[in-house]
């Protein structure tokens, strides 16, 4: 389920998926970097480094698995808190059904 967001002040549009994120599962912190999400890029990278050092890289895989389930929720919540809103009715209905916003 893809959700379209629009920034009302800059008219910039972003599209993101609501749900499991395969790119975080396979590539870890890189999707956050490419989205320009510096906060979660730094957090995921730090957790990957710290957990990977002590577990020969297996901990980084576990961190990526966990963030695969929660990263899009964190990213969407950050967008909404920064003033972005759904740009169409289908995106709004997805956000309502997933519990991000109320009707």
Number of C-alpha atoms within 10 A of each C-alpha: 11 12 21 19 23 19 17 12 8 7 10 10 14 15 13 15 14 20 15 17 19 15 14 23 19 14 13 22 23 16 19 23 15 10 12 11 16 11 11 18 18 14 12 21 19 14 16 21 13 14 18 17 13 11 11 9 14 14 18 23 18 15 19 26 18 14 22 21 17 16 21 19 18 12 19 20 14 13 17 16 10 10 12 21 21 21 17 12 11 14 19 20 16 17 20 13 12 13 10 14 15 10 9
